Amino acid sequence: MYFDISRKDLLNPLKTAVSVVEQRQTLPILANVLVQVRDNLLHLVATDAEVEVLCSIPLEASLSNDNEGETTLPARKFFDIVRSLDDKTTIQINADADKATIKAGKSRFTLSCLPAEDFPLRPAIDETCTFSLPQRTFKELIDQTSYAMAQNDVRYYLNGICLDLRSDNKLVIVATDGHRLALAEEEFELPMEPRQVIIPNKAIKELMQMLDGGDNELTVFIDDNHIKFVISDSLTVTSKLIDGKYPDYQNVVPKNADKIVVVNVAILKAAFNQSAILSNEKVKGVRLSVSSGRMQVSSNNRDQEEAEIDCEVEYEGEELEIGFNVKYLLDALSIITTQEVELHFIDSNSSCLIVPRAIDSVKGVIMPLRL
């Protein structure tokens, strides 16, 4: 196998592919990137056995069939070599069964290869279940929800987001760690049967780094075990799905929460940040005391230190006192883009519903904390 390519054309696709490779691998082949040359295209494939990234790069120089082939190179070493070179350098790579030679200007490197046939490629996905939407739309939905994903929870089905394609023509993205929930939805004309799948958090994190947030189309393919995101002709991300049943999130969102507090987002963030300074380091609890036109945010810790911050709010009703983890409150506010936010309460023992003012397509739910 032989090809030559400019360092400028190779660096970013290689960086994208290698990002999925874990430093510690159970299988040596997973520390390598698959390098394929065929039909005048260079394909780079990397995987951690859960998420696979495929980058394709056109090769300028016409190659004969004798130059086509495939091998695997140590991913990090290959990337570090390419990164170390001058941007105007042309890189020549020649590989046989167990060695690859990389030449660039006066530099020469030799890397050990592993057989391409040992590389664990994803099986082909049944492409009958597919839909498309603007990258910006999908990125916004993930941005509005991913903060609530669980991390390494024993309830493995929480370690990701739920993608729910519903029969009422809505695309709903949901994340929860059992203590809080985030939901965002978009009107969506469903081109297929309703479906609900759970996408692992690593796939979500990789995907979010690759989406450009513009109007370019994102095409999604789903089968029983995998999901594939075609970001462009040159970039594809494929991931295993989490096998499990997601909680009934619609029952988690409070209904009939008739105590509604309206407050400026910037003022509320400042109050929460200030109260967090003197909150208990372990539970990070703050107390909200709500009365007509006023909300007091207070905290204390084991050293008997206290903080009290008063906020002007729009509220008329009976007094309410309730505690929450202040980090959860700040995370929920971080995705609010409106100037004001609504806090919906039922009573002192029920979850709080957080929504942007006059927008009901984005919701945050936080369970109360006993202080």
ZATORMAR-611635 format. One record per residue: x, y, z of N, C-alpha, C in turn; residue number from 1. Coordinates in steps of 0.2 Angstrom, whole numbers, plus 5000, padded with zeros to 4 digits. Example, Ala and Ser with C-alpha at 12.3 -4.5 7.8 and 13.67 -1.06 7.14 Angstrom:
// ZATORMAR-611635
    n.X    n.Y    n.Z   ca.X   ca.Y   ca.Z    c.X    c.Y    c.Z     i
   5066   4972   5039   5062   4978   5039   5066   4984   5039     1
   5064   4989   5035   5068   4995   5036   5064   5000   5039     2
This chain:
// ZATORMAR-611635
    n.X    n.Y    n.Z   ca.X   ca.Y   ca.Z    c.X    c.Y    c.Z     i
   5004   4994   5000   5000   5000   5000   5004   5006   5000     1
   5003   5011   4996   5006   5017   4995   5002   5023   4994     2
   5003   5029   4997   4999   5035   4995   5004   5041   4998     3
   5002   5047   4995   5005   5053   4997   5000   5058   4998     4
   5001   5062   5003   4995   5067   5005   4999   5073   5009     5
   4996   5079   5008   4998   5084   5011   4997   5084   5019     6
   5001   5086   5023   5000   5086   5030   4994   5090   5032     7
   4992   5096   5028   4986   5100   5030   4980   5096   5028     8
   4980   5092   5023   4974   5088   5022   4973   5082   5026     9
   4978   5079   5029   4978   5073   5033   4977   5075   5041    10
   4979   5080   5043   4979   5081   5051   4972   5081   5054    11
   4968   5086   5052   4961   5086   5055   4957   5080   5054    12
   4957   5077   5049   4953   5070   5048   4956   5065   5053    13
   4963   5065   5053   4966   5060   5058   4965   5062   5065    14
   4965   5068   5067   4963   5070   5073   4956   5068   5075    15
   4951   5069   5071   4944   5067   5072   4944   5060   5073    16
   4947   5056   5069   4946   5048   5070   4950   5046   5076    17
   4956   5048   5078   4959   5046   5083   4956   5048   5090    18
   4952   5053   5090   4949   5055   5096   4945   5050   5100    19
   4943   5045   5096   4939   5040   5099   4943   5034   5102    20
   4949   5034   5101   4954   5029   5103   4955   5030   5111    21
   4954   5025   5115   4956   5025   5122   4963   5024   5123    22
   4966   5027   5128   4974   5026   5129   4975   5019   5132    23
   4970   5016   5136   4971   5010   5138   4966   5005   5135    24
   4968   5000   5131   4964   4995   5128   4965   4988   5130    25
   4959   4985   5130   4960   4977   5131   4963   4974   5125    26
   4961   4976   5119   4964   4973   5113   4969   4977   5110    27
   4975   4975   5108   4980   4979   5105   4978   4983   5099    28
   4974   4979   5095   4971   4982   5088   4967   4988   5089    29
   4964   4989   5095   4960   4995   5096   4964   5001   5097    30
   4970   5000   5099   4975   5006   5099   4977   5009   5092    31
   4975   5005   5087   4977   5007   5080   4972   5010   5076    32
   4973   5013   5071   4969   5016   5066   4969   5012   5060    33
   4963   5010   5057   4963   5007   5051   4964   5012   5045    34
   4969   5010   5041   4971   5015   5035   4970   5011   5029    35
   4965   5013   5025   4963   5010   5018   4964   5015   5013    36
   4967   5012   5007   4967   5016   5001   4964   5012   4996    37
   4958   5015   4993   4955   5012   4987   4951   5017   4983    38
   4950   5016   4977   4947   5021   4973   4949   5028   4974    39
   4955   5029   4974   4958   5036   4975   4956   5040   4981    40
   4954   5036   4986   4951   5038   4993   4955   5035   4998    41
   4957   5039   5003   4960   5037   5010   4955   5037   5015    42
   4954   5031   5018   4949   5030   5023   4953   5029   5030    43
   4951   5032   5035   4954   5032   5041   4948   5029   5046    44
   4949   5024   5049   4944   5021   5054   4947   5020   5061    45
   4943   5022   5066   4946   5021   5073   4940   5019   5077    46
   4941   5015   5082   4935   5013   5086   4938   5011   5093    47
   4933   5011   5098   4935   5008   5105   4930   5002   5106    48
   4928   4999   5101   4923   4994   5101   4916   4996   5103    49
   4915   5002   5105   4908   5005   5106   4906   5010   5101    50
   4911   5014   5099   4910   5020   5095   4915   5019   5089    51
   4913   5020   5083   4917   5020   5077   4917   5026   5073    52
   4923   5029   5071   4923   5035   5067   4926   5033   5061    53
   4923   5035   5055   4926   5035   5048   4927   5041   5045    54
   4933   5043   5043   4935   5049   5039   4937   5047   5032    55
   4935   5050   5027   4937   5049   5020   4940   5055   5017    56
   4946   5054   5014   4950   5060   5011   4951   5058   5004    57
   4949   5063   4999   4951   5062   4992   4959   5062   4992    58
   4962   5058   4988   4969   5058   4986   4970   5062   4980    59
   4974   5067   4979   4975   5071   4973   4979   5067   4968    60
   4984   5064   4970   4988   5060   4964   4984   5053   4963    61
   4984   5052   4956   4980   5046   4954   4985   5040   4956    62
   4982   5035   4959   4985   5029   4961   4983   5023   4957    63
   4988   5019   4956   4987   5013   4952   4984   5007   4957    64
   4981   5002   4954   4978   4997   4958   4983   4994   4963    65
   4989   4994   4960   4995   4991   4965   4996   4995   4971    66
   4994   5001   4971   4995   5005   4977   4990   5004   4982    67
   4984   5001   4980   4978   5001   4985   4980   4995   4990    68
   4977   4996   4996   4978   4991   5001   4975   4994   5008    69
   4977   4990   5013   4975   4992   5020   4980   4990   5025    70
   4980   4993   5030   4984   4991   5036   4982   4995   5042    71
   4984   4993   5048   4983   4997   5054   4989   5000   5057    72
   4989   5006   5059   4995   5010   5062   4993   5012   5069    73
   4998   5012   5074   4997   5015   5080   4994   5022   5080    74
   4988   5022   5083   4984   5029   5081   4988   5035   5084    75
   4990   5035   5091   4992   5041   5094   4999   5042   5091    76
   5003   5037   5090   5010   5039   5087   5009   5041   5080    77
   5005   5039   5076   5004   5041   5069   5001   5048   5069    78
   4997   5050   5074   4994   5057   5074   5000   5062   5077    79
   5004   5059   5082   5009   5064   5084   5014   5065   5079    80
   5016   5060   5075   5021   5061   5069   5018   5066   5064    81
   5012   5066   5062   5009   5070   5057   5008   5077   5060    82
   5006   5078   5067   5006   5084   5070   5013   5088   5071    83
   5018   5084   5071   5025   5087   5072   5027   5090   5066    84
   5025   5088   5060   5027   5090   5054   5025   5097   5052    85
   5029   5100   5047   5027   5107   5045   5021   5106   5040    86
   5016   5112   5041   5010   5112   5037   5010   5111   5030    87
   5016   5113   5027   5016   5113   5020   5020   5106   5017    88
   5021   5102   5022   5024   5095   5020   5020   5091   5017    89
   5023   5087   5012   5019   5081   5009   5022   5075   5012    90
   5017   5071   5014   5019   5065   5018   5018   5059   5013    91
   5023   5054   5013   5023   5048   5009   5022   5042   5014    92
   5018   5038   5013   5017   5032   5017   5017   5026   5013    93
   5021   5021   5015   5022   5015   5011   5022   5009   5016    94
   5017   5005   5016   5016   5000   5021   5016   4993   5018    95
   5019   4988   5021   5018   4981   5019   5015   4977   5025    96
   5016   4971   5026   5012   4967   5030   5013   4969   5038    97
   5019   4971   5040   5021   4972   5047   5024   4979   5048    98
   5026   4983   5043   5029   4989   5044   5027   4994   5039    99
   5027   5000   5042   5025   5006   5038   5030   5011   5038   100
   5032   5014   5032   5037   5019   5032   5034   5026   5031   101
   5035   5031   5035   5032   5038   5034   5038   5042   5032   102
   5038   5046   5026   5043   5050   5024   5040   5057   5023   103
   5043   5062   5026   5041   5069   5025   5047   5074   5025   104
   5049   5076   5019   5055   5081   5019   5061   5077   5021   105
   5065   5079   5026   5071   5075   5028   5069   5071   5034   106
   5063   5070   5036   5061   5065   5041   5059   5059   5039   107
   5060   5053   5042   5058   5047   5041   5056   5043   5047   108
   5051   5040   5047   5048   5036   5053   5046   5029   5051   109
   5047   5024   5055   5045   5017   5054   5040   5015   5059   110
   5034   5013   5058   5030   5011   5063   5028   5003   5062   111
   5026   5000   5067   5024   4993   5067   5017   4993   5065   112
   5015   4988   5061   5008   4987   5059   5005   4981   5062   113
   4998   4981   5062   4994   4975   5064   4990   4974   5058   114
   4988   4967   5057   4984   4965   5051   4977   4969   5051   115
   4976   4971   5045   4969   4975   5044   4963   4970   5045   116
   4964   4964   5044   4959   4959   5044   4957   4958   5052   117
   4961   4960   5056   4960   4959   5064   4956   4965   5066   118
   4955   4970   5062   4952   4976   5065   4944   4975   5065   119
   4941   4977   5071   4934   4975   5072   4929   4980   5069   120
   4928   4980   5063   4923   4984   5059   4916   4983   5061   121
   4912   4988   5061   4905   4988   5063   4901   4984   5057   122
   4896   4980   5059   4892   4977   5054   4888   4982   5050   123
   4886   4980   5044   4882   4985   5040   4876   4986   5044   124
   4873   4992   5043   4867   4994   5047   4861   4993   5042   125
   4856   4991   5044   4850   4991   5040   4847   4998   5039   126
   4847   5000   5032   4846   5007   5031   4839   5009   5030   127
   4834   5004   5031   4827   5006   5030   4824   5010   5035   128
   4827   5011   5041   4825   5015   5047   4830   5021   5047   129
   4827   5027   5044   4832   5032   5043   4828   5039   5043   130
   4831   5044   5045   4828   5051   5045   4834   5056   5044   131
   4832   5062   5042   4837   5067   5042   4834   5074   5045   132
   4839   5078   5047   4837   5084   5050   4843   5089   5050   133
   4842   5095   5050   4848   5100   5050   4853   5098   5057   134
   4859   5099   5055   4864   5098   5061   4863   5102   5067   135
   4861   5109   5065   4860   5114   5070   4854   5111   5075   136
   4849   5109   5072   4843   5106   5076   4845   5101   5081   137
   4849   5096   5078   4851   5090   5083   4855   5093   5088   138
   4860   5097   5086   4865   5099   5091   4862   5103   5097   139
   4857   5107   5095   4853   5111   5100   4850   5107   5105   140
   4846   5101   5102   4843   5097   5106   4847   5093   5111   141
   4853   5091   5109   4858   5088   5113   4861   5093   5118   142
   4863   5099   5116   4865   5104   5121   4860   5106   5126   143
   4854   5105   5125   4849   5107   5130   4847   5101   5135   144
   4850   5095   5134   4849   5089   5138   4855   5086   5141   145
   4860   5086   5137   4866   5081   5139   4869   5082   5146   146
   4868   5088   5149   4870   5089   5155   4867   5085   5161   147
   4862   5082   5159   4858   5078   5164   4860   5070   5163   148
   4864   5068   5158   4866   5061   5158   4870   5059   5164   149
   4868   5052   5165   4872   5049   5170   4879   5047   5168   150
   4884   5047   5173   4890   5045   5171   4892   5038   5175   151
   4893   5033   5172   4895   5027   5175   4890   5024   5180   152
   4884   5025   5179   4879   5023   5184   4878   5016   5183   153
   4876   5012   5189   4875   5005   5188   4869   5004   5184   154
   4864   5009   5184   4859   5008   5180   4861   5010   5173   155
   4864   5005   5169   4867   5007   5163   4863   5010   5158   156
   4857   5010   5158   4852   5013   5153   4852   5020   5154   157
   4854   5023   5160   4855   5030   5161   4861   5033   5158   158
   4866   5029   5156   4872   5032   5154   4872   5034   5147   159
   4868   5038   5145   4867   5040   5138   4860   5045   5138   160
   4858   5046   5131   4852   5050   5130   4847   5045   5127   161
   4841   5047   5128   4835   5043   5125   4833   5047   5119   162
   4833   5044   5113   4831   5047   5107   4824   5044   5105   163
   4819   5048   5106   4812   5046   5105   4808   5049   5099   164
   4807   5045   5094   4804   5047   5088   4796   5045   5089   165
   4792   5050   5091   4785   5048   5093   4780   5049   5088   166
   4775   5045   5089   4769   5045   5084   4766   5051   5083   167
   4766   5056   5088   4763   5063   5088   4768   5068   5084   168
   4772   5065   5080   4776   5069   5075   4781   5074   5079   169
   4784   5071   5084   4789   5074   5088   4795   5070   5089   170
   4801   5074   5089   4807   5071   5090   4809   5073   5097   171
   4810   5069   5102   4811   5070   5109   4818   5068   5111   172
   4822   5072   5114   4828   5070   5117   4828   5070   5125   173
   4830   5065   5128   4829   5065   5135   4835   5062   5139   174
   4837   5066   5144   4843   5063   5148   4841   5063   5156   175
   4843   5058   5159   4842   5059   5167   4847   5054   5170   176
   4849   5057   5176   4853   5053   5180   4850   5050   5187   177
   4843   5050   5187   4839   5048   5192   4838   5053   5197   178
   4841   5059   5197   4840   5065   5202   4837   5071   5198   179
   4838   5071   5192   4836   5076   5188   4835   5074   5181   180
   4831   5078   5177   4830   5076   5170   4830   5082   5166   181
   4832   5081   5159   4832   5086   5155   4828   5084   5148   182
   4824   5088   5145   4820   5086   5140   4820   5091   5135   183
   4820   5090   5128   4820   5095   5123   4816   5091   5117   184
   4812   5095   5114   4808   5092   5108   4807   5096   5102   185
   4806   5093   5097   4806   5097   5090   4800   5094   5086   186
   4796   5098   5083   4791   5096   5079   4794   5092   5073   187
   4792   5086   5071   4796   5082   5067   4791   5077   5063   188
   4791   5078   5056   4787   5073   5053   4790   5067   5052   189
   4787   5062   5055   4791   5055   5056   4790   5051   5049   190
   4796   5050   5046   4796   5046   5040   4796   5038   5041   191
   4795   5036   5047   4796   5029   5049   4792   5027   5055   192
   4792   5021   5057   4788   5019   5063   4791   5022   5069   193
   4787   5024   5074   4789   5027   5080   4794   5022   5083   194
   4799   5025   5086   4805   5021   5089   4808   5025   5095   195
   4811   5021   5100   4815   5024   5105   4821   5020   5106   196
   4827   5024   5106   4833   5021   5107   4837   5024   5112   197
   4842   5021   5115   4847   5024   5120   4854   5025   5117   198
   4857   5031   5116   4863   5032   5113   4868   5033   5119   199
   4874   5029   5119   4879   5030   5125   4882   5037   5125   200
   4884   5039   5131   4886   5046   5132   4893   5047   5128   201
   4897   5042   5127   4903   5043   5123   4901   5045   5116   202
   4897   5041   5113   4895   5043   5106   4892   5050   5106   203
   4888   5052   5111   4885   5059   5111   4891   5064   5111   204
   4896   5063   5116   4901   5068   5117   4906   5068   5110   205
   4907   5062   5107   4911   5063   5101   4907   5066   5095   206
   4901   5065   5095   4896   5068   5090   4896   5075   5090   207
   4896   5078   5097   4895   5085   5098   4901   5089   5096   208
   4907   5086   5096   4913   5089   5094   4913   5089   5086   209
   4909   5085   5083   4910   5085   5075   4904   5089   5072   210
   4899   5090   5075   4893   5093   5072   4895   5101   5071   211
   4894   5104   5065   4896   5111   5064   4890   5116   5066   212
   4884   5113   5068   4879   5117   5071   4876   5122   5065   213
   4877   5120   5059   4874   5124   5053   4868   5121   5050   214
   4867   5123   5044   4861   5120   5041   4862   5113   5037   215
   4869   5111   5037   4870   5105   5034   4866   5099   5037   216
   4864   5095   5032   4860   5089   5034   4864   5084   5038   217
   4861   5081   5043   4863   5075   5047   4858   5070   5045   218
   4861   5064   5043   4857   5058   5041   4858   5053   5046   219
   4853   5050   5049   4853   5045   5055   4850   5039   5052   220
   4854   5033   5053   4851   5026   5052   4851   5023   5059   221
   4846   5019   5060   4845   5015   5066   4843   5008   5064   222
   4846   5003   5068   4844   4996   5067   4843   4994   5075   223
   4842   4987   5076   4841   4985   5082   4847   4986   5087   224
   4853   4986   5085   4859   4987   5089   4863   4993   5088   225
   4862   4996   5083   4867   5001   5081   4863   5008   5079   226
   4867   5013   5079   4865   5020   5076   4871   5023   5072   227
   4869   5025   5066   4874   5028   5062   4872   5035   5060   228
   4877   5040   5061   4876   5047   5060   4881   5049   5054   229
   4878   5050   5048   4882   5053   5042   4882   5060   5042   230
   4887   5063   5045   4888   5070   5045   4890   5074   5039   231
   4894   5070   5035   4895   5073   5028   4898   5067   5024   232
   4899   5068   5017   4902   5063   5013   4908   5060   5016   233
   4912   5064   5020   4918   5062   5022   4919   5060   5030   234
   4913   5060   5033   4913   5059   5040   4907   5055   5043   235
   4908   5049   5046   4902   5045   5048   4904   5043   5055   236
   4899   5043   5060   4900   5040   5067   4895   5035   5068   237
   4897   5029   5070   4893   5023   5071   4894   5021   5078   238
   4888   5019   5082   4889   5018   5089   4884   5012   5090   239
   4886   5008   5095   4881   5003   5098   4876   5007   5102   240
   4870   5004   5102   4865   5006   5106   4865   5003   5113   241
   4863   5006   5118   4862   5003   5125   4856   4999   5125   242
   4857   4993   5127   4851   4988   5127   4848   4988   5133   243
   4842   4992   5134   4838   4992   5140   4832   4996   5139   244
   4828   4997   5144   4822   5001   5143   4823   5007   5147   245
   4821   5013   5144   4822   5019   5147   4816   5021   5151   246
   4817   5024   5157   4812   5026   5161   4806   5030   5158   247
   4800   5029   5160   4794   5033   5157   4795   5040   5159   248
   4799   5044   5155   4800   5051   5157   4794   5055   5157   249
   4789   5054   5153   4783   5058   5153   4780   5058   5160   250
   4780   5053   5164   4777   5053   5171   4782   5056   5176   251
   4788   5058   5174   4793   5061   5178   4791   5069   5178   252
   4789   5072   5172   4788   5079   5172   4782   5081   5176   253
   4782   5085   5181   4777   5087   5185   4771   5089   5181   254
   4765   5087   5183   4759   5089   5180   4755   5094   5186   255
   4752   5099   5183   4748   5103   5188   4752   5107   5193   256
   4758   5109   5191   4762   5113   5195   4760   5120   5195   257
   4755   5122   5199   4752   5128   5199   4755   5134   5202   258
   4761   5133   5206   4765   5138   5209   4770   5140   5205   259
   4770   5145   5201   4774   5147   5196   4778   5154   5198   260
   4785   5153   5198   4789   5159   5200   4793   5161   5193   261
   4792   5167   5192   4796   5170   5186   4801   5174   5188   262
   4807   5173   5186   4813   5177   5188   4818   5178   5183   263
   4822   5183   5183   4827   5185   5178   4833   5179   5179   264
   4835   5177   5173   4840   5171   5173   4847   5173   5176   265
   4849   5179   5174   4856   5182   5177   4855   5183   5184   266
   4850   5186   5187   4849   5187   5194   4849   5180   5198   267
   4846   5175   5195   4845   5169   5198   4852   5165   5198   268
   4855   5165   5193   4862   5162   5192   4867   5165   5198   269
   4867   5172   5198   4871   5175   5203   4869   5173   5210   270
   4863   5172   5212   4861   5170   5218   4863   5163   5220   271
   4862   5159   5215   4864   5152   5216   4872   5151   5217   272
   4875   5155   5213   4883   5155   5213   4885   5157   5220   273
   4882   5163   5222   4884   5165   5229   4882   5161   5234   274
   4876   5158   5234   4874   5153   5240   4878   5147   5239   275
   4881   5145   5234   4885   5139   5233   4891   5139   5237   276
   4894   5146   5238   4900   5147   5241   4900   5144   5248   277
   4895   5145   5252   4894   5143   5259   4890   5137   5260   278
   4888   5133   5254   4884   5127   5255   4888   5121   5258   279
   4885   5116   5260   4888   5110   5262   4892   5107   5257   280
   4899   5106   5257   4903   5104   5252   4901   5097   5249   281
   4898   5093   5253   4896   5086   5251   4889   5086   5247   282
   4884   5089   5250   4877   5089   5247   4876   5095   5242   283
   4879   5101   5243   4878   5107   5239   4871   5109   5239   284
   4868   5109   5245   4861   5111   5246   4860   5118   5247   285
   4855   5121   5244   4852   5127   5245   4845   5127   5246   286
   4842   5132   5250   4835   5132   5252   4832   5138   5248   287
   4826   5137   5245   4823   5142   5242   4817   5144   5246   288
   4816   5150   5248   4810   5152   5252   4806   5157   5248   289
   4800   5155   5245   4797   5159   5241   4790   5162   5244   290
   4789   5169   5243   4783   5172   5245   4782   5177   5240   291
   4776   5181   5241   4774   5185   5236   4779   5191   5234   292
   4781   5191   5227   4786   5195   5225   4793   5194   5227   293
   4795   5189   5231   4801   5188   5233   4803   5181   5234   294
   4810   5180   5233   4813   5173   5234   4819   5174   5237   295
   4820   5170   5243   4827   5170   5246   4830   5164   5245   296
   4837   5164   5243   4841   5158   5242   4846   5158   5248   297
   4846   5153   5251   4850   5153   5257   4854   5146   5258   298
   4860   5146   5261   4864   5140   5262   4867   5141   5269   299
   4870   5135   5271   4874   5135   5277   4879   5129   5277   300
   4884   5128   5281   4888   5123   5281   4890   5121   5288   301
   4894   5116   5289   4896   5113   5295   4899   5118   5300   302
   4902   5123   5297   4906   5128   5301   4901   5133   5303   303
   4895   5132   5302   4890   5137   5304   4890   5144   5301   304
   4893   5143   5294   4893   5149   5290   4886   5149   5286   305
   4884   5155   5284   4878   5156   5281   4878   5161   5275   306
   4874   5160   5270   4873   5165   5265   4865   5166   5264   307
   4863   5172   5263   4856   5173   5261   4856   5179   5255   308
   4853   5177   5250   4852   5181   5244   4845   5182   5243   309
   4843   5188   5242   4836   5190   5241   4835   5192   5233   310
   4830   5189   5230   4828   5190   5223   4821   5193   5222   311
   4820   5198   5218   4814   5200   5216   4811   5195   5211   312
   4805   5193   5212   4802   5188   5207   4795   5190   5206   313
   4792   5187   5201   4785   5187   5199   4781   5181   5202   314
   4778   5182   5208   4774   5176   5211   4769   5179   5216   315
   4763   5176   5215   4758   5177   5220   4755   5171   5222   316
   4755   5169   5229   4752   5163   5231   4755   5162   5238   317
   4754   5156   5240   4756   5154   5247   4763   5153   5247   318
   4766   5154   5253   4773   5153   5254   4775   5146   5253   319
   4782   5145   5251   4784   5139   5249   4792   5139   5251   320
   4794   5133   5254   4801   5132   5256   4803   5125   5254   321
   4809   5125   5250   4811   5119   5247   4818   5119   5246   322
   4822   5113   5246   4829   5113   5245   4831   5109   5239   323
   4836   5111   5236   4839   5108   5230   4847   5108   5230   324
   4849   5103   5226   4857   5103   5225   4858   5109   5220   325
   4862   5114   5222   4863   5120   5218   4867   5119   5212   326
   4871   5113   5211   4874   5112   5205   4869   5110   5200   327
   4864   5106   5202   4858   5104   5197   4855   5110   5195   328
   4853   5115   5199   4850   5121   5197   4854   5125   5192   329
   4860   5126   5194   4864   5130   5189   4865   5126   5182   330
   4866   5119   5182   4866   5116   5176   4860   5117   5172   331
   4854   5117   5175   4848   5118   5171   4847   5125   5169   332
   4850   5130   5172   4849   5137   5170   4854   5138   5164   333
   4860   5134   5164   4865   5135   5159   4863   5135   5152   334
   4857   5131   5151   4855   5130   5144   4849   5135   5142   335
   4847   5139   5147   4842   5144   5146   4844   5150   5142   336
   4841   5151   5136   4843   5156   5132   4838   5163   5132   337
   4833   5162   5136   4828   5167   5137   4830   5172   5143   338
   4828   5178   5143   4830   5182   5148   4827   5180   5155   339
   4821   5177   5155   4818   5175   5161   4816   5168   5161   340
   4816   5165   5167   4814   5158   5167   4808   5157   5172   341
   4805   5151   5171   4799   5150   5175   4801   5143   5180   342
   4800   5144   5186   4801   5138   5191   4794   5136   5193   343
   4792   5130   5191   4785   5127   5193   4785   5123   5199   344
   4781   5124   5204   4781   5120   5210   4774   5117   5211   345
   4774   5111   5214   4767   5109   5217   4767   5110   5224   346
   4772   5107   5228   4773   5108   5235   4780   5108   5237   347
   4781   5107   5244   4788   5107   5246   4792   5100   5245   348
   4788   5095   5244   4790   5088   5243   4791   5086   5236   349
   4789   5090   5231   4789   5088   5224   4794   5091   5220   350
   4795   5088   5214   4801   5090   5210   4799   5097   5207   351
   4804   5101   5205   4803   5107   5202   4804   5107   5194   352
   4799   5110   5191   4800   5110   5184   4803   5117   5181   353
   4808   5117   5177   4811   5123   5175   4810   5124   5168   354
   4808   5129   5165   4807   5130   5158   4808   5137   5157   355
   4811   5139   5151   4812   5145   5148   4805   5149   5148   356
   4805   5155   5149   4799   5159   5149   4796   5159   5142   357
   4789   5157   5142   4785   5156   5136   4788   5151   5131   358
   4792   5146   5133   4794   5141   5129   4793   5134   5132   359
   4789   5130   5129   4787   5124   5132   4791   5118   5129   360
   4795   5119   5124   4799   5113   5121   4805   5111   5125   361
   4807   5115   5130   4813   5113   5134   4811   5113   5141   362
   4813   5107   5144   4811   5107   5151   4817   5104   5155   363
   4817   5106   5161   4822   5103   5166   4818   5101   5172   364
   4819   5095   5175   4816   5093   5181   4821   5091   5187   365
   4820   5094   5193   4825   5092   5198   4821   5090   5204   366
   4824   5084   5207   4821   5082   5213   4823   5086   5219   367
   4818   5087   5224   4820   5091   5230   4825   5088   5234   368
   4828   5091   5238   4833   5089   5243   4831   5091   5250   369
   4831   5086   5254   4830   5087   5261   4836   5090   5265   370
   4835   5096   5268   4840   5100   5271   4839   5100   5279   371
